[in-house]
Amino acid sequence: MPTPPKDLLASKSVLHPRNPHRERYDFPQLIKASPPLAPFVQVNKFGDASVDFANPEAVKALNQALLKQFYGIVHWDIPAGYLCPPIPGRADYLHYVADLLAASNGGTLPHSKKISVLDIGVGANCIYPIIGHQAYGWRFVGSETDPVALRAARNIVAANNALQGSIDIRHQPDASHLITDIARRGEVFDATICNPPFFTSLAEAEAGTRRKTTSLGKGRPAPPVRNFGGQASELWYPGGEEAFVRKLVKESQQQQASGFWFTTLVSQSHTLPGIYKELQWAEAVEVKTIDMAQGQKKSRLVAWTFLTPEQQAEWREKRWQKG
């Protein structure tokens, strides 16, 4: 199967133009927003203020400050050992999803309160619903199998008035399912988002963590903790990223009436041919690949829909253009 043409929304090597994290971190402003960040900020050998990204407590303190300054989140915390995501890259995904929705609506982003998004595997950090709601006003459903992560995400929503009533964290009762059993009767989503596990096994995940933390630590031995954290379900899946996404494609076909755009991050370019083949077998009507980058890290967003042009027009008229 030939590789689908790349969408031209994002042929670049920098963060999305609407991403507020394009510039260097303004640490004085971040400390003003969140004073607990101050002890972690030091001047590095280049004379710039920074934090030790090999230190998980520093990474969490930085995230708390970013969420306060840019998104108005007054309380954000995660259990020890759970994924503490880099916010700029997470925000980029959502800005490109916004572009995707706008491109399906004649170039105009549908009214914010009408957009409903499913975050598959929301995690303890609840980061995608936070950014998506605060940046665009979207409503979110976040699914989660891990009871600790489920409780943590619900606590974040409950502790921030700005999020209450707009983010619903739901338990996925069957860990073997990704989309199945999450949508309620008659419920549909304008977009689904997903950040799949990257590694094929726990051993591979730990080896990757050692390489990253040694690099961040400028040659120091890797610490026995992950700087960005992560539980098994967040980091690895049997067969890795490709197997996870192919399963997601299969379930999306079974649940195709529940969504307009199904999307996922894909970190490893060599997994794309298998994913495209799965999409061909699933008879996706339209497939888009949007390149993304944060510094030297390259990734992409793969999006697909089962709606014909006529069905897309009906969706727009019914959900986005009425009222």
C-alpha positions as CSV (number, residue, x, y, z in Angstrom):
1,M,0.0,0.0,0.0
2,P,1.5,3.4,-0.9
3,T,2.1,5.8,2.0
4,P,-0.7,8.3,2.3
5,P,0.4,11.9,1.4
6,K,1.4,13.9,4.4
7,D,-0.9,16.7,5.5
8,L,0.8,20.1,5.0
9,L,-0.6,21.6,8.2
10,A,2.7,20.9,10.0
11,S,5.7,20.5,7.7
12,K,8.1,22.2,10.1
13,S,10.7,21.5,12.9
14,V,9.3,23.8,15.6
15,L,6.3,23.8,17.9
16,H,2.9,24.8,16.6
17,P,2.4,28.5,16.0
18,R,-0.3,28.7,18.7
19,N,1.7,26.8,21.2
20,P,2.6,29.2,24.1
21,H,5.7,27.2,24.9
22,R,7.6,28.0,21.8
23,E,10.1,30.3,23.6
24,R,12.6,29.5,26.3
25,Y,11.1,29.1,29.8
26,D,10.8,32.4,31.6
27,F,11.9,31.1,35.0
28,P,11.3,34.4,36.9
29,Q,7.7,34.4,35.7
30,L,7.3,30.7,36.4
31,I,8.6,31.2,39.9
32,K,6.3,34.1,40.4
33,A,3.4,31.9,39.4
34,S,4.6,28.9,41.5
35,P,7.2,29.8,44.2
36,P,7.9,26.1,45.0
37,L,9.8,25.9,41.7
38,A,12.5,28.3,42.9
39,P,14.7,25.8,44.7
40,F,15.0,23.7,41.6
41,V,16.1,26.5,39.3
42,Q,19.9,27.0,38.8
43,V,22.2,28.7,36.3
44,N,23.7,26.0,34.0
45,K,27.2,26.1,32.5
46,F,25.9,28.2,29.6
47,G,24.8,30.9,31.9
48,D,21.1,30.1,31.5
49,A,18.5,29.5,34.2
50,S,17.3,25.9,34.0
51,V,16.2,22.9,36.1
52,D,17.8,19.4,36.3
53,F,15.6,17.4,34.0
54,A,17.1,14.2,35.4
55,N,15.4,15.1,38.8
56,P,11.8,13.9,38.8
57,E,10.9,16.4,41.6
58,A,12.3,19.3,39.5
59,V,10.3,18.1,36.5
60,K,7.1,18.0,38.5
61,A,7.7,21.4,40.0
62,L,8.2,22.8,36.5
63,N,5.0,21.3,35.3
64,Q,3.1,22.7,38.2
65,A,4.4,26.2,37.4
66,L,3.6,25.9,33.7
67,L,0.1,24.7,34.4
68,K,-0.4,27.6,36.8
69,Q,1.0,30.3,34.5
70,F,-0.4,29.3,31.2
71,Y,-3.6,27.3,32.1
72,G,-4.8,28.6,35.4
73,I,-4.5,25.3,37.2
74,V,-4.1,25.9,40.9
75,H,-3.7,22.3,42.0
76,W,-1.9,19.6,40.1
77,D,-0.1,16.6,41.6
78,I,0.6,13.0,40.6
79,P,1.4,9.9,42.6
80,A,5.1,8.9,42.9
81,G,6.3,7.0,39.9
82,Y,3.5,8.0,37.5
83,L,4.1,9.7,34.2
84,C,5.0,13.4,34.4
85,P,4.7,14.5,30.8
86,P,6.6,17.3,29.0
87,I,3.9,19.9,28.6
88,P,5.0,21.7,25.3
89,G,4.8,18.5,23.3
90,R,1.4,17.5,24.8
91,A,0.1,21.0,23.9
92,D,1.3,20.6,20.3
93,Y,-0.8,17.5,19.8
94,L,-3.9,19.4,20.8
95,H,-3.2,22.4,18.6
96,Y,-2.9,20.1,15.6
97,V,-6.1,18.3,16.5
98,A,-7.7,21.8,16.5
99,D,-6.3,22.3,13.0
100,L,-7.7,19.0,12.0
101,L,-11.2,19.9,13.2
102,A,-11.0,23.3,11.5
103,A,-9.9,21.8,8.2
104,S,-13.1,19.6,8.4
105,N,-15.2,22.7,9.0
106,G,-14.2,25.0,6.1
107,G,-11.2,26.4,8.0
108,T,-13.2,27.5,11.0
109,L,-12.8,25.8,14.4
110,P,-16.1,24.5,15.5
111,H,-17.6,26.2,18.6
112,S,-15.6,25.2,21.6
113,K,-18.4,24.0,23.8
114,K,-19.7,21.7,21.1
115,I,-16.5,19.8,20.8
116,S,-16.3,16.5,22.7
117,V,-13.0,14.6,22.9
118,L,-12.1,11.2,24.2
119,D,-8.6,10.8,25.7
120,I,-7.8,7.1,25.6
121,G,-5.6,6.4,28.7
122,V,-5.9,9.7,30.4
123,G,-3.3,8.9,33.0
124,A,-2.8,10.2,36.5
125,N,-1.6,13.6,35.1
126,C,-4.9,14.3,33.1
127,I,-2.7,16.6,31.0
128,Y,-4.6,16.4,27.6
129,P,-8.0,17.3,29.1
130,I,-6.5,20.1,31.1
131,I,-4.7,21.8,28.1
132,G,-7.5,21.0,25.7
133,H,-10.2,22.5,27.9
134,Q,-8.2,25.5,29.0
135,A,-6.9,26.3,25.5
136,Y,-10.1,25.6,23.5
137,G,-13.0,25.1,25.9
138,W,-13.5,21.5,24.7
139,R,-15.3,18.9,26.8
140,F,-13.4,15.7,27.6
141,V,-13.9,12.1,28.6
142,G,-10.8,10.5,29.8
143,S,-10.6,6.7,30.1
144,E,-8.3,4.8,32.5
145,T,-7.8,1.3,33.7
146,D,-5.4,2.0,36.6
147,P,-7.3,2.7,39.8
148,V,-4.5,4.9,41.2
149,A,-4.3,7.0,38.1
150,L,-8.1,7.1,37.9
151,R,-8.3,8.5,41.4
152,A,-5.5,11.0,40.8
153,A,-7.0,12.4,37.6
154,R,-10.4,12.8,39.3
155,N,-8.7,14.6,42.2
156,I,-7.1,17.1,39.8
157,V,-10.5,17.8,38.2
158,A,-12.2,18.1,41.6
159,A,-9.5,20.5,42.9
160,N,-9.8,23.0,40.0
161,N,-13.0,24.9,39.5
162,A,-12.1,25.7,35.9
163,L,-12.2,21.9,35.0
164,Q,-15.3,20.8,36.9
165,G,-18.3,19.9,34.7
166,S,-16.2,19.7,31.6
167,I,-13.9,16.7,32.2
168,D,-15.3,13.3,33.0
169,I,-12.8,10.6,34.1
170,R,-14.2,7.1,33.5
171,H,-13.0,3.7,34.5
172,Q,-12.3,1.3,31.6
173,P,-13.4,-2.0,33.2
174,D,-11.6,-4.2,30.7
175,A,-7.9,-3.5,30.3
176,S,-7.9,-5.3,27.0
177,H,-10.2,-2.7,25.5
178,L,-9.2,0.8,24.3
179,I,-12.5,2.4,23.1
180,T,-15.1,-0.3,23.7
181,D,-17.4,0.2,26.7
182,I,-16.4,3.9,27.3
183,A,-19.0,5.8,25.3
184,R,-22.5,6.0,26.8
185,R,-25.6,5.3,24.8
186,G,-25.9,7.9,22.1
187,E,-22.6,9.6,22.9
188,V,-20.2,10.5,20.1
189,F,-16.8,12.2,20.0
190,D,-15.6,14.8,17.5
191,A,-12.1,13.5,18.1
192,T,-10.3,10.8,20.0
193,I,-6.7,11.2,21.1
194,C,-4.1,8.7,22.3
195,N,-0.5,8.6,23.4
196,P,0.4,4.9,23.0
197,P,3.0,3.0,25.0
198,F,6.3,3.3,23.2
199,F,8.2,0.1,24.3
200,T,7.6,-3.6,23.7
201,S,8.5,-4.7,27.3
202,L,9.4,-3.5,30.7
203,A,13.1,-4.4,30.1
204,E,13.1,-2.2,27.0
205,A,11.4,0.6,28.8
206,E,14.0,0.5,31.6
207,A,16.9,0.4,29.1
208,G,15.4,3.5,27.4
209,T,15.0,5.3,30.6
210,R,18.7,4.6,31.6
211,R,19.9,6.0,28.2
212,K,17.7,9.1,28.6
213,T,18.5,9.9,32.2
214,T,22.3,9.3,31.7
215,S,22.1,11.8,28.8
216,L,20.2,14.3,30.8
217,G,22.6,13.8,33.7
218,K,25.5,14.7,31.5
219,G,27.2,11.3,31.9
220,R,26.2,10.6,35.5
221,P,24.9,7.1,36.1
222,A,21.1,6.9,35.7
223,P,19.2,7.2,38.9
224,P,16.9,4.4,40.0
225,V,13.8,6.5,39.2
226,R,12.5,7.8,36.0
227,N,12.7,11.6,35.6
228,F,9.3,11.7,33.8
229,G,8.0,8.6,35.6
230,G,5.6,6.1,34.1
231,Q,3.8,2.9,35.1
232,A,4.0,-0.2,33.0
233,S,0.7,0.5,31.1
234,E,2.0,4.0,30.3
235,L,5.4,2.9,28.9
236,W,5.1,-0.5,27.2
237,Y,2.6,-2.9,25.5
238,P,3.2,-6.4,24.0
239,G,4.3,-5.7,20.5
240,G,5.0,-2.1,21.2
241,E,3.6,1.0,19.7
242,E,2.6,-0.6,16.4
243,A,0.6,-3.4,18.0
244,F,-1.2,-0.9,20.2
245,V,-2.1,1.4,17.4
246,R,-3.3,-1.5,15.2
247,K,-5.5,-2.6,18.0
248,L,-6.8,0.9,18.3
249,V,-7.6,1.0,14.6
250,K,-9.5,-2.3,14.9
251,E,-11.6,-1.0,17.8
252,S,-12.2,2.3,16.0
253,Q,-13.7,0.3,13.1
254,Q,-16.0,-1.5,15.5
255,Q,-16.9,1.8,17.1
256,Q,-16.8,3.9,14.0
257,A,-20.2,5.5,14.5
258,S,-19.0,7.0,17.8
259,G,-16.4,9.3,16.3
260,F,-15.5,11.8,13.6
261,W,-11.7,11.8,13.8
262,F,-9.7,9.0,15.5
263,T,-6.1,10.1,16.2
264,T,-3.0,8.9,17.8
265,L,0.6,9.9,18.3
266,V,3.1,7.8,16.5
267,S,6.7,8.2,17.7
268,Q,8.5,5.6,15.6
269,S,8.3,6.2,11.8
270,H,9.1,2.5,11.1
271,T,5.7,1.5,12.5
272,L,3.8,3.6,10.0
273,P,3.6,1.0,7.2
274,G,1.9,-1.5,9.5
275,I,-0.4,1.1,10.8
276,Y,-1.4,2.2,7.3
277,K,-2.0,-1.4,6.3
278,E,-4.3,-1.8,9.3
279,L,-6.2,1.3,8.3
280,Q,-6.5,0.0,4.7
281,W,-8.0,-3.3,6.1
282,A,-10.3,-1.3,8.3
283,E,-11.5,0.6,5.2
284,A,-10.8,4.1,6.7
285,V,-12.3,6.7,4.3
286,E,-9.6,9.3,4.9
287,V,-6.2,9.1,6.6
288,K,-3.9,12.1,7.4
289,T,-0.4,12.2,8.8
290,I,0.7,15.4,10.4
291,D,4.4,15.9,11.3
292,M,5.3,17.3,14.7
293,A,8.6,18.2,16.3
294,Q,9.9,19.5,19.6
295,G,13.6,20.3,19.3
296,Q,15.4,17.2,17.9
297,K,12.4,14.9,18.8
298,K,10.3,14.0,15.8
299,S,6.9,12.4,15.9
300,R,3.7,12.6,14.0
301,L,-0.1,12.5,14.5
302,V,-2.0,9.9,12.5
303,A,-5.7,10.6,12.0
304,W,-8.4,8.7,10.3
305,T,-12.1,8.8,9.8
306,F,-14.8,6.3,8.5
307,L,-17.1,9.1,7.5
308,T,-17.8,9.7,3.8
309,P,-17.8,13.3,2.6
310,E,-21.6,13.2,2.8
311,Q,-21.6,11.9,6.3
312,Q,-19.0,14.5,7.3
313,A,-21.2,17.2,6.0
314,E,-24.1,15.7,8.0
315,W,-22.0,15.6,11.2
316,R,-21.0,19.3,10.7
317,E,-24.6,20.4,10.2
318,K,-25.9,18.4,13.2
319,R,-23.1,19.0,15.7
320,W,-21.1,22.0,14.8
321,Q,-23.2,24.4,12.8
322,K,-26.6,24.3,14.6
323,G,-27.5,26.5,17.6
